[in-house]
């Protein structure tokens, strides 16, 4: 076998490989620079959109979602530009993105569900930034509704990030939506207490609280009779912002008000009585009758063991 190759062919091949290496190297450098610039520009653009929306009347809940969507649009465009540096045609890029989107959609169904849930939460707005919500045990003040998760601040100051799909798929209780809230506090007084004096004392306490709303009118009533005593209910309306402060103030004062009115607070008491061996019945001869030994077969628990 003849391995002799013409020098001009070797030189031509070498020049082609060198030119290809330089060209592809330049393409790689350009692609890396475009990728870095695109990612940096997307972050800056998202921050700029956030600041621009802050000067408008757009709801605070929609601002981070719009900023995130704009950021990812720039990133997708950056990826398209990077691929075009290697000679990939636009039609091929679109087809590839469609196939990749289908594959990613099948693999990340939960993530896409969170995105769709985030869009629905922003459009329908069952809650807004700064409102206190409870969604099946997940409770806190809304800080931000993002593309994938919603950030909450719990009552003890802990940051809680919840997937949007969990919030959208559950019943949401919004404690801050309405400007007013009704308050019901029940107290049980012992039998024998003068419940009329107790009700009068509670009504006087309600009339002295300036944070209560005049309409609907505050009420005090008897709502139930239990084994422990008579249940009195205090019902009033207050502004949502004053709800807990007023409730804690009433908890502090109700006991003293009722006791001053002669009503004793009922305390559950359970009595356990043991048989006295000295009081056991005796036979005619004066001896204690023998105690019958129970049949183990008559005890279902004994049989189960």
C-alpha positions as CSV (number, residue, x, y, z in Angstrom):
1,X,0.0,0.0,0.0
2,X,1.3,3.4,-1.0
3,X,1.1,5.9,1.8
4,X,2.7,8.7,-0.2
5,X,0.5,11.8,-0.2
6,X,1.2,14.8,-2.2
7,X,2.5,17.8,-0.2
8,X,0.1,20.2,-1.8
9,X,-2.9,18.1,-0.5
10,X,-1.4,18.0,3.0
11,X,-1.0,21.7,3.0
12,X,-4.5,22.2,1.7
13,X,-6.0,20.0,4.4
14,X,-3.9,21.7,7.1
15,X,-5.0,25.1,6.0
16,X,-8.7,24.0,6.0
17,X,-8.4,22.5,9.5
18,X,-6.6,25.6,10.8
19,X,-9.2,27.9,9.2
20,X,-12.1,25.7,10.6
21,X,-10.5,25.7,14.1
22,X,-10.1,29.5,14.1
23,X,-13.7,29.9,12.8
24,X,-15.2,27.6,15.3
25,X,-13.1,29.0,18.1
26,X,-14.3,32.5,17.3
27,X,-17.9,31.2,17.2
28,X,-17.4,29.6,20.6
29,X,-16.0,32.8,22.1
30,X,-18.8,34.8,20.5
31,X,-21.4,32.4,21.8
32,X,-20.0,32.5,25.4
33,X,-19.9,36.3,25.3
34,X,-23.5,36.5,23.9
35,X,-24.6,34.1,26.6
36,X,-22.9,36.1,29.4
37,X,-24.2,39.4,28.1
38,X,-27.7,38.0,27.6
39,X,-27.9,36.6,31.1
40,X,-26.6,39.9,32.6
41,X,-28.9,42.0,30.4
42,X,-32.0,39.8,31.4
43,X,-31.3,40.4,35.1
44,X,-30.9,44.2,34.6
45,X,-34.0,44.4,32.3
46,X,-36.1,42.5,34.9
47,X,-35.0,44.9,37.6
48,X,-35.7,47.9,35.3
49,X,-39.2,46.5,34.6
50,X,-39.8,46.1,38.3
51,X,-38.8,49.7,39.0
52,X,-40.9,51.0,36.1
53,X,-43.9,49.1,37.2
54,X,-43.4,50.5,40.7
55,X,-44.1,53.9,39.4
56,X,-47.4,52.9,37.8
57,X,-50.7,51.7,39.1
58,X,-50.0,48.0,38.3
59,X,-50.8,45.8,41.3
60,X,-47.8,44.7,43.4
61,X,-48.8,41.1,43.0
62,X,-48.3,41.3,39.2
63,X,-45.0,43.2,39.1
64,X,-42.6,40.3,39.9
65,X,-44.5,37.9,37.6
66,X,-44.2,40.4,34.6
67,X,-40.5,41.0,35.4
68,X,-39.8,37.3,35.5
69,X,-41.6,36.7,32.2
70,X,-39.6,39.6,30.5
71,X,-36.4,38.2,31.9
72,X,-37.0,34.7,30.5
73,X,-38.0,36.2,27.1
74,X,-34.5,37.8,26.9
75,X,-32.9,34.5,28.0
76,X,-34.7,32.5,25.3
77,X,-33.6,35.1,22.7
78,X,-30.1,34.8,23.9
79,X,-30.1,31.0,23.5
80,X,-31.4,31.4,19.9
81,X,-28.5,33.8,19.1
82,X,-26.0,31.4,20.7
83,X,-27.2,28.6,18.5
84,X,-27.2,30.8,15.4
85,X,-23.4,31.3,15.9
86,X,-22.9,27.7,15.0
87,X,-24.9,27.9,11.8
88,X,-28.2,26.6,13.1
89,X,-31.0,27.9,10.9
90,X,-34.0,29.7,12.5
91,X,-36.5,27.1,11.3
92,X,-34.3,24.4,12.8
93,X,-34.1,26.4,16.0
94,X,-37.9,26.7,16.2
95,X,-38.4,23.0,15.5
96,X,-35.7,22.1,18.1
97,X,-37.3,24.5,20.7
98,X,-40.7,22.9,20.0
99,X,-39.3,19.4,20.5
100,X,-37.4,20.5,23.5
101,X,-40.4,22.2,24.9
102,X,-42.5,19.1,24.5
103,X,-39.9,16.9,26.2
104,X,-39.4,19.4,29.0
105,X,-43.2,19.8,29.4
106,X,-43.6,16.0,29.8
107,X,-40.7,15.8,32.3
108,X,-41.6,18.9,34.3
109,X,-45.4,18.7,34.5
110,X,-45.3,19.9,38.1
111,X,-43.2,23.0,37.2
112,X,-45.5,23.9,34.3
113,X,-48.4,23.5,36.6
114,X,-46.9,26.0,39.0
115,X,-46.4,28.5,36.2
116,X,-50.0,28.1,35.0
117,X,-51.2,28.4,38.6
118,X,-49.0,31.5,39.1
119,X,-50.6,33.1,36.0
120,X,-54.1,32.3,37.3
121,X,-53.3,33.7,40.8
122,X,-52.1,37.0,39.2
123,X,-55.1,37.3,36.9
124,X,-57.9,36.3,39.3
125,X,-56.1,37.8,42.3
126,X,-57.5,35.9,45.3
127,X,-54.9,37.7,47.4
128,X,-52.5,40.6,47.0
129,X,-49.1,41.5,48.5
130,X,-49.4,42.4,52.1
131,X,-52.6,40.3,52.8
132,X,-52.7,37.5,55.4
133,X,-54.0,34.2,53.9
134,X,-54.4,30.6,55.0
135,X,-54.5,27.8,52.4
136,X,-55.1,24.4,54.2
137,X,-52.5,25.0,56.9
138,X,-50.1,27.2,54.9
139,X,-50.6,30.7,56.5
140,X,-48.7,33.9,56.3
141,X,-48.5,37.4,54.8
142,X,-48.0,37.5,51.1
143,X,-44.6,39.0,50.1
144,X,-44.4,38.1,46.4
145,X,-46.1,35.9,43.8
146,X,-43.4,34.6,41.4
147,X,-43.5,32.5,38.3
148,X,-43.0,29.3,40.2
149,X,-43.6,30.0,43.9
150,X,-45.3,32.4,46.3
151,X,-43.4,33.9,49.2
152,X,-45.1,34.2,52.5
153,X,-44.0,35.6,55.9
154,X,-45.4,33.6,58.8
155,X,-46.6,35.1,62.0
156,X,-43.2,34.4,63.7
157,X,-41.3,36.1,60.9
158,X,-40.2,33.0,59.0
159,X,-40.0,33.2,55.1
160,X,-42.2,30.4,53.6
161,X,-42.0,29.6,49.8
162,X,-45.0,27.7,48.6
163,X,-45.5,26.3,45.0
164,X,-48.2,28.1,43.2
165,X,-49.9,24.8,42.3
166,X,-50.5,24.1,46.0
167,X,-52.1,27.4,46.6
168,X,-54.2,27.3,43.4
169,X,-55.5,23.8,44.1
170,X,-56.7,24.6,47.7
171,X,-59.3,26.7,49.4
172,X,-57.7,30.1,50.2
173,X,-58.9,32.0,53.3
174,X,-58.1,35.7,53.0
175,X,-58.2,37.4,56.4
176,X,-57.3,40.8,55.0
177,X,-59.7,41.1,52.0
178,X,-62.7,42.5,53.9
179,X,-62.2,45.8,55.9
180,X,-64.2,44.4,58.9
181,X,-64.4,41.2,60.9
182,X,-66.8,39.7,63.4
183,X,-65.6,38.6,66.8
184,X,-67.2,35.8,68.9
185,X,-65.9,35.0,72.4
186,X,-67.6,32.3,74.4
187,X,-67.4,32.1,78.2
188,X,-69.0,29.5,80.5
189,X,-70.2,30.5,84.0
190,X,-71.2,28.1,86.7
191,X,-74.8,27.2,87.4
192,X,-76.2,29.4,90.1
193,X,-74.6,32.5,88.7
194,X,-76.8,35.5,88.0
195,X,-76.5,35.4,84.2
196,X,-78.5,38.6,83.8
197,X,-75.9,40.6,85.8
198,X,-73.2,38.9,83.8
199,X,-74.8,39.9,80.5
200,X,-75.2,43.5,81.7
201,X,-71.5,43.6,82.7
202,X,-70.5,42.3,79.3
203,X,-72.7,44.8,77.5
204,X,-71.1,47.6,79.6
205,X,-67.7,46.4,78.7
206,X,-68.6,46.4,75.0
207,X,-69.9,49.9,75.2
208,X,-66.6,51.1,76.7
209,X,-64.5,49.8,73.9
210,X,-63.9,52.6,71.3
211,X,-62.5,50.3,68.6
212,X,-65.8,48.4,68.1
213,X,-68.0,49.4,65.2
214,X,-71.5,50.8,66.1
215,X,-73.1,48.8,63.3
216,X,-73.8,45.9,63.5
217,X,-74.5,46.5,67.2
218,X,-72.3,44.6,69.7
219,X,-74.3,41.9,71.6
220,X,-74.0,39.6,74.6
221,X,-76.3,36.6,74.8
222,X,-76.8,33.1,76.3
223,X,-76.0,30.5,73.6
224,X,-75.8,27.2,75.3
225,X,-76.3,25.1,78.5
226,X,-73.5,22.5,79.1
227,X,-72.5,20.1,81.8
228,X,-70.2,22.7,83.2
229,X,-72.6,25.6,83.2
230,X,-74.2,28.4,81.1
231,X,-72.3,29.6,78.0
232,X,-72.4,33.3,77.4
233,X,-71.3,34.7,74.0
234,X,-69.8,38.1,73.3
235,X,-70.3,39.2,69.6
236,X,-69.1,42.4,68.0
237,X,-67.6,43.8,64.8
238,X,-64.3,45.6,64.4
239,X,-61.9,46.7,61.7
240,X,-59.6,43.9,60.4
241,X,-56.5,45.8,61.6
242,X,-57.8,46.0,65.2
243,X,-59.2,42.5,65.4
244,X,-56.5,40.7,67.3
245,X,-55.7,43.7,69.6
246,X,-59.4,43.9,70.6
247,X,-59.7,40.2,71.0
248,X,-56.7,40.0,73.3
249,X,-57.9,42.9,75.4
250,X,-61.3,41.2,75.9
251,X,-59.6,38.0,76.9
252,X,-57.8,39.9,79.6
253,X,-60.9,41.7,80.9
254,X,-63.8,39.2,80.6
255,X,-62.9,37.1,83.6
256,X,-62.6,40.1,86.0
257,X,-65.8,41.7,84.6
258,X,-67.9,38.5,85.2
259,X,-66.4,37.8,88.6
260,X,-67.2,41.4,89.7
261,X,-70.7,40.8,88.6
262,X,-71.0,37.7,90.8
263,X,-70.6,35.1,88.0
264,X,-68.1,32.4,88.7
265,X,-66.2,31.0,85.7
266,X,-67.0,27.3,85.2
267,X,-64.0,25.0,85.5
268,X,-64.4,21.4,84.3
269,X,-64.0,19.1,87.3
270,X,-63.9,15.3,87.2
271,X,-64.5,13.2,90.4
272,X,-63.1,9.7,90.8
273,X,-64.6,7.8,93.7
274,X,-63.0,4.6,95.1
275,X,-65.0,2.0,97.1
276,X,-64.3,2.0,100.9
277,X,-63.4,-1.5,102.0
278,X,-64.8,-0.8,105.5
279,X,-68.2,-0.2,104.0
280,X,-68.3,-3.6,102.2
281,X,-71.5,-5.7,102.9
282,X,-71.2,-8.5,105.5
283,X,-73.0,-11.8,105.9
284,X,-75.2,-12.8,108.9
285,X,-72.2,-14.5,110.5
286,X,-70.3,-11.2,110.4
287,X,-67.8,-12.2,107.8
288,X,-67.4,-10.5,104.5
289,X,-69.0,-12.6,101.7
290,X,-66.5,-14.1,99.3
291,X,-66.1,-12.2,96.1
292,X,-67.0,-14.2,93.1
293,X,-64.1,-14.9,90.7
294,X,-64.9,-13.6,87.3
295,X,-65.1,-16.1,84.5
296,X,-62.3,-15.2,82.0
297,X,-64.5,-16.5,79.2
298,X,-67.0,-13.7,79.9
299,X,-64.4,-11.0,79.4
300,X,-64.1,-10.1,75.7
301,X,-60.7,-8.4,76.3
302,X,-59.4,-11.5,78.0
303,X,-60.6,-13.6,75.1
304,X,-59.0,-11.2,72.6
305,X,-55.6,-11.6,74.4
